[in-house]
Amino acid sequence: MIFGFNTDLKHADTVYHVQSEARAQNHLLQTQVFIKGRCIGKCTSSFAEQVSAPDFSEEKMHELLREQHRRVLDAIKADKLAEVIQLTPPAPPPVPAG
């Protein structure tokens, strides 16, 4: 089962789209941040060590994902996004033909 969260958050003059999903087969939680459709960075964490715990469940995985999603939203609000995501470098400018 794949589930996740999508939130649009306006901060200052920028609208951020924050998308989080669990990649259960890889034991990863991934949160990506977009501005105007371009991914500006992501936060990925593993829950592989927790899977073997007797009380681990899909609900626990969902809770971990919710916490990660909330952490990124809070970082945007506090102007500390670069502290919680790995920023994607901007694309190089196009090279003129000729």
C-alpha positions as MATLAB code, in Angstrom:
seq = 'MIFGFNTDLKHADTVYHVQSEARAQNHLLQTQVFIKGRCIGKCTSSFAEQVSAPDFSEEKMHELLREQHRRVLDAIKADKLAEVIQLTPPAPPPVPAG';
ca = [
       0.000    0.000    0.000;
       1.298    3.436   -0.951;
       0.042    6.398    0.972;
       1.259    9.879    1.592;
       0.596   13.529    2.161;
       0.389   16.531   -0.178;
       0.319   20.068    1.182;
       0.467   23.447   -0.517;
       1.937   26.037    1.812;
       2.304   29.732    1.049;
       5.168   31.379    2.898;
       6.204   34.947    2.120;
       5.560   35.223   -1.635;
       6.273   31.588   -2.458;
       3.909   28.631   -2.696;
       5.595   25.377   -1.724;
       4.132   22.000   -2.611;
       5.279   19.380   -0.117;
       4.747   15.748   -1.094;
       5.555   12.839    1.215;
       5.237    9.137    0.533;
       6.283    5.850    2.062;
       8.258    3.514   -0.143;
       7.502    0.412    1.872;
       9.454   -2.028   -0.317;
      12.614    0.045    0.195;
      11.817    0.933    3.835;
      12.102    4.627    2.985;
      10.097    7.723    3.767;
      10.546   10.460    1.175;
       9.433   14.079    1.261;
       9.950   16.279   -1.788;
       9.498   20.049   -1.960;
       8.389   21.746   -5.166;
       8.143   25.373   -6.254;
       6.242   26.037   -9.485;
       6.424   22.339  -10.380;
      10.209   22.061   -9.945;
      11.609   19.855   -7.201;
      13.953   21.995   -5.130;
      14.981   19.252   -2.716;
      14.044   16.219   -0.715;
      14.306   14.579    2.662;
      14.635   10.807    2.841;
      14.790    8.638    5.932;
      14.956    4.905    6.459;
      12.712    2.928    8.750;
      14.474   -0.393    8.003;
      15.714   -0.829   11.578;
      12.212   -0.387   12.995;
      10.519   -2.949   10.723;
      11.713   -5.879   12.830;
      10.235   -4.440   16.045;
       7.266   -6.500   17.258;
       5.029   -3.430   17.497;
       5.852   -2.064   14.033;
       2.835   -1.680   11.751;
       1.550    0.260    8.774;
       0.064    2.699   11.256;
       3.515    3.276   12.778;
       4.996    3.825    9.308;
       2.200    6.309    8.576;
       2.917    8.119   11.855;
       6.643    8.388   11.001;
       5.763    9.770    7.570;
       3.346   12.306    9.094;
       6.090   13.486   11.490;
       8.594   13.901    8.636;
       6.037   15.792    6.516;
       5.227   18.091    9.450;
       8.946   18.691   10.136;
       9.446   19.936    6.556;
       6.357   22.178    6.727;
       7.571   23.644   10.032;
      11.020   24.265    8.515;
       9.467   26.225    5.642;
       7.505   28.373    8.098;
      10.684   29.020   10.116;
      12.830   29.813    7.032;
      15.016   26.789    7.825;
      14.192   24.512    4.897;
      17.849   24.018    3.925;
      18.421   22.474    7.373;
      15.981   19.591    6.809;
      16.157   18.799    3.083;
      18.900   18.091    0.611;
      18.603   20.909   -1.905;
      18.626   20.089   -5.613;
      21.113   22.244   -7.504;
      19.516   24.493  -10.124;
      19.688   23.325  -13.725;
      22.506   24.902  -15.730;
      21.453   27.534  -18.263;
      20.884   26.255  -21.794;
      23.861   26.403  -24.132;
      23.167   28.512  -27.230;
      23.223   26.550  -30.479;
      25.935   27.313  -32.942;
];
